[in-house]
Amino acid sequence: MKLVLVITKQDEHGKNIEATRTAHEFPECRAVAGSVENADLKLDGLAELSFVIDRDPDDRLVIIRKDPSLRIHMDGEDLIVHEHPIRNGDVFLINDYEVFVCAEFDRAPQNPRGNWVTLTTVVLMIAIFFFEIGVLTWLPRQIRRRELWGSEVLRQETIHLLDQVRGSVKHMASKENEQRPLLKGTANLYKVETDRMAQYLRKHQHHMTVEQLMRFKQDLDRLHEQIGLLAQGKLVPPARKLEIDRVIEQEISEPKGTQ
C-alpha cells in the first residue's frame, strides 16, 4: 500500500494557502513528520517526530502522536488518544497544517492457478453459449427433417396399400368371376371408388398433411378389410329363398270349407 499525503498550510484565519499545497508519497506507507534531519516529512513549527502514519497489525491506517502537546483535529474534534485509526480520504488538522490522506492499496498477487481457472471458466462459458446456439438452430431442422421423413414414409405406405387394394378389386371384377354376379358387381363398385381415390392421391399427394394422409390410409385399411371379406363371401350375407311351391301345393290339397 502506498500512502500519499496532500498537505496545505493554513493562515491565521484557518483558510488554506493554496500556494503551499504539496503532495508527499510514501511507497512503504510510513510517514514520519518532525524537525530532525532524517525525518521523512518536515513541517515547520512541529516538534521533533511529531506524528507517524503507519499500518497497525490489522493492516489499518493509524496516526500515532509522538508529541503529547501536538494538536490533531478531525471532523471538528480533538484526537486525544495516542493512536487513532484513519481511513482513505480523511482530512485532519495538525497545528496549522491540513493533511489529506490518500492510500493506494496494492493489488493482490496474481495466482497463476487462479488465472487458469478463470480462463477455463470463460472458455467453457463461451463454448456452452455457442453450443446452445447450435442446438437451437440444429434441433428445429432435425425435427422438421424427421417430420418430412415421416410424411414421406406414410405417403409411400399409403400408395403401396392403394395399389394392393386396386389389384384385389381388379382381380375380383375380372372375367373369372362371371359366374358370381353379386361378387363382380360389388367389385365393380369398389373399383370405381378406388380409381377415384387413386386419382385424388396422384394429384394431391405432395400437398397433403400427415393427418390427411393418416385419414386416407385409415379409409384404405377399411376398404382392404371389406374386400378381403368380399373375396371370402362374408361381406354380403347369402340371399334367402322363399319356397312357395310347398305352400301352394298345401293350399290346393286342403279341402275348402263351406261358408
matplotlib code that plots the C-alpha trace (Angstrom):
import matplotlib.pyplot as plt

x = [0.0, 1.3, 0.4, 0.0, -0.4, -1.6, -0.5, -1.7, -0.7, -3.4, -3.2, -4.0, -7.7, -7.8, -8.0, -5.9, -3.0, -3.2, 0.3, 1.6, -0.1, 2.3, 1.9, 4.2, 4.4, 5.4, 5.6, 6.0, 3.1, 5.1, 5.1, 7.3, 7.0, 9.3, 12.1, 15.1, 17.2, 16.3, 12.6, 10.6, 8.4, 9.4, 6.7, 7.7, 6.7, 6.3, 8.3, 10.8, 9.0, 5.6, 3.5, 3.7, 1.2, 1.6, -0.3, -1.3, -1.2, -4.7, -3.4, -5.4, -4.1, -3.4, -1.9, 0.3, 1.0, 4.6, 4.4, 1.8, 1.4, 0.6, -2.9, -4.7, -8.2, -10.5, -14.1, -14.0, -12.9, -9.6, -7.9, -7.0, -5.9, -2.3, -3.2, -6.2, -7.4, -7.7, -9.2, -8.5, -10.0, -9.8, -8.8, -7.3, -5.6, -2.2, -1.5, -1.8, -1.5, -4.3, -3.4, -5.5, -4.9, -4.9, -4.0, -3.3, -3.8, -1.6, -3.3, -3.5, -0.7, -1.9, -2.3, -1.3, -3.6, -6.4, -5.7, -6.0, -9.3, -10.7, -9.6, -11.0, -14.3, -14.5, -13.7, -16.4, -19.0, -18.3, -18.3, -21.7, -23.1, -22.2, -23.3, -26.7, -27.0, -26.0, -28.7, -31.3, -30.6, -30.0, -32.9, -35.7, -34.1, -33.9, -37.5, -38.5, -36.5, -38.0, -41.5, -40.7, -39.3, -42.3, -44.6, -42.7, -42.8, -46.5, -47.1, -45.3, -47.2, -50.5, -49.6, -48.5, -51.7, -53.8, -52.1, -52.8, -56.5, -56.9, -55.2, -57.6, -60.6, -59.4, -59.0, -62.5, -64.0, -62.3, -64.0, -63.0, -66.0, -68.6, -70.5, -70.6, -72.5, -73.0, -69.3, -68.4, -71.0, -69.8, -66.1, -67.0, -68.4, -65.2, -63.2, -64.9, -64.2, -60.6, -59.9, -61.3, -59.1, -56.1, -56.8, -57.1, -53.9, -52.0, -53.0, -52.7, -50.2, -47.4, -49.7, -51.4, -50.6, -49.6, -53.1, -54.8, -52.5, -53.4, -57.1, -56.7, -54.8, -57.4, -60.1, -57.9, -57.5, -61.2, -61.6, -58.9, -60.7, -64.0, -62.5, -61.0, -64.4, -65.9, -63.4, -64.4, -68.1, -68.6, -69.2, -72.8, -75.0, -76.5, -79.9, -82.7, -85.0, -88.7, -90.1, -93.7, -94.3, -94.9, -97.3, -99.2, -99.5, -100.7, -103.3, -104.6, -104.7, -106.7, -110.5, -112.2, -114.5, -118.2, -119.3]
y = [0.0, 3.4, 6.5, 9.9, 13.0, 16.3, 19.0, 22.6, 25.3, 27.5, 31.1, 32.7, 32.7, 29.0, 29.3, 27.2, 28.8, 27.1, 28.1, 26.0, 22.8, 19.9, 16.1, 13.6, 10.0, 7.1, 3.8, 1.8, 3.6, 5.2, 8.9, 10.4, 14.2, 16.2, 18.7, 16.3, 15.9, 12.3, 12.8, 11.7, 14.8, 18.1, 20.6, 23.9, 24.6, 20.9, 19.3, 16.5, 13.4, 14.9, 12.1, 8.9, 7.4, 3.7, 0.4, -1.5, -5.3, -5.5, -3.6, -0.4, 3.1, 4.8, 8.1, 7.9, 11.1, 11.3, 14.7, 14.9, 18.6, 18.1, 19.2, 17.0, 17.7, 15.6, 16.4, 19.3, 17.1, 16.8, 13.4, 12.8, 9.2, 8.3, 6.2, 6.8, 4.9, 6.9, 6.0, 6.7, 10.2, 11.5, 15.1, 16.2, 19.3, 19.3, 22.7, 25.0, 22.2, 20.5, 16.9, 14.9, 11.2, 9.2, 5.5, 3.4, -0.2, -2.8, -5.3, -8.8, -11.1, -12.9, -16.7, -18.5, -21.3, -18.9, -17.4, -20.8, -21.4, -18.1, -18.7, -22.2, -20.9, -18.2, -20.7, -23.1, -20.4, -19.3, -22.9, -23.5, -20.4, -21.4, -25.0, -23.7, -21.6, -24.6, -26.7, -24.0, -23.9, -27.7, -29.1, -27.4, -28.6, -32.1, -32.1, -30.7, -33.3, -36.1, -34.7, -34.7, -38.2, -39.5, -37.9, -39.4, -42.9, -42.6, -41.4, -44.4, -46.8, -45.3, -45.6, -49.2, -50.1, -48.4, -50.4, -53.6, -52.7, -51.8, -55.1, -57.1, -55.2, -55.6, -59.4, -59.8, -57.7, -59.8, -62.4, -65.2, -64.2, -64.1, -66.9, -64.8, -61.7, -60.4, -60.5, -59.0, -56.2, -55.3, -55.4, -53.0, -50.5, -50.8, -50.4, -47.1, -45.9, -47.0, -45.4, -42.1, -42.4, -43.1, -40.0, -37.8, -39.2, -38.8, -35.2, -34.1, -36.5, -33.9, -31.3, -33.5, -33.1, -36.1, -36.0, -36.1, -39.0, -40.9, -40.5, -41.5, -44.6, -45.5, -45.4, -47.7, -50.1, -50.4, -51.0, -53.6, -55.4, -55.2, -56.5, -59.4, -60.3, -59.9, -62.4, -64.9, -64.4, -63.0, -59.3, -59.8, -62.4, -65.0, -64.1, -66.1, -68.0, -68.2, -71.7, -71.1, -74.3, -76.3, -73.7, -73.6, -77.4, -77.5, -74.9, -76.8, -80.2, -79.0, -79.1, -75.8, -75.2, -74.3, -70.9]
z = [0.0, -0.9, 1.2, -0.3, 1.9, 0.5, 2.9, 2.8, 5.2, 6.7, 7.5, 10.9, 10.0, 9.3, 5.5, 3.2, 1.4, -2.0, -2.9, -0.1, -1.1, -1.6, -2.1, -0.5, -1.5, 0.8, -1.1, 2.1, 3.8, 6.6, 7.1, 9.9, 10.4, 12.5, 12.6, 12.6, 9.5, 9.0, 9.1, 6.1, 6.2, 7.7, 8.7, 10.1, 13.7, 14.7, 17.3, 16.6, 15.4, 16.0, 14.4, 12.5, 10.0, 9.5, 9.4, 12.5, 12.9, 11.3, 8.2, 9.1, 8.7, 12.0, 13.1, 16.1, 18.0, 19.2, 20.9, 23.6, 23.0, 19.4, 18.5, 16.0, 14.9, 12.7, 11.9, 14.3, 17.3, 19.0, 18.8, 22.4, 22.1, 21.4, 18.4, 16.2, 13.1, 9.9, 6.5, 2.9, 2.2, 5.8, 6.4, 9.7, 11.0, 12.7, 14.2, 11.2, 8.5, 6.7, 5.8, 3.2, 3.4, 0.1, 0.3, -2.8, -2.0, -3.6, -5.9, -4.6, -6.0, -9.1, -8.6, -11.8, -10.9, -10.4, -13.8, -15.4, -13.6, -14.7, -18.3, -18.3, -16.9, -19.5, -22.3, -21.0, -20.8, -24.4, -25.5, -23.7, -25.3, -28.8, -28.1, -27.1, -30.2, -32.3, -30.6, -31.1, -34.8, -35.3, -33.3, -35.3, -38.5, -37.3, -36.1, -39.5, -41.3, -39.2, -39.9, -43.6, -43.5, -41.5, -44.0, -46.9, -45.3, -44.7, -48.2, -49.7, -47.4, -48.5, -52.2, -51.7, -49.8, -52.5, -55.2, -53.2, -52.8, -56.5, -57.5, -55.4, -56.7, -60.3, -59.8, -58.4, -61.2, -63.9, -66.1, -63.8, -61.6, -64.4, -62.5, -59.4, -60.5, -56.9, -56.2, -59.6, -59.3, -55.8, -57.0, -59.8, -57.3, -55.3, -58.5, -59.2, -55.7, -55.6, -59.0, -57.7, -54.6, -56.8, -59.0, -55.9, -54.3, -57.5, -57.8, -54.1, -52.5, -52.2, -50.7, -48.1, -44.4, -42.2, -40.6, -44.0, -45.2, -42.0, -42.5, -46.2, -45.1, -42.5, -45.2, -47.3, -44.4, -44.0, -47.8, -47.7, -44.9, -46.6, -49.9, -48.0, -46.6, -50.0, -51.5, -48.8, -49.4, -46.0, -46.8, -48.1, -46.5, -48.8, -50.2, -48.7, -50.9, -50.3, -51.1, -52.1, -54.1, -51.0, -49.6, -52.9, -53.0, -49.4, -50.2, -53.2, -51.4, -48.4, -48.9, -48.9, -46.0, -46.5, -45.9]

ax = plt.figure().add_subplot(projection="3d")
ax.plot(x, y, z, "-o")
ax.set_aspect("equal")
plt.show()
